[in-house]
Amino acid sequence: MPFVYIVRCADGSLYTGYAKDVQARVAAHNRARGAKYTSGRRPVTLVYSQWFKTIGAALTREYAMKQWTRAEKDALIARRARKVRSDHR
């Protein structure tokens, strides 16, 4: 299953990526087996993920999100967090 995800690095920066298995990918980042960017910024924490039906759709979304500003990514993460909290009430 293709996902786009965002992790928050130990230095507070955000990294956006694509994975078929998000949990395995986050674990790889935390073992310094993920992206070069995250290897020196461990540990990372998953803050957003979105599932897609096709790899092409996930890669298109990943590319678009990588063009976003930090503020846009923060807003997306905050919206998702509010939705999760409201779903658990």
Secondary structure, 3 states (H helix, E strand, C coil): CCEEEEEECCCCCEEEEEECCHHHHHHHHHCCCCCHHHHCCCCCEEEEEEECCCHHHHHHHHHHHHCCCHHHHHHHHHHHHHHHHHHCC
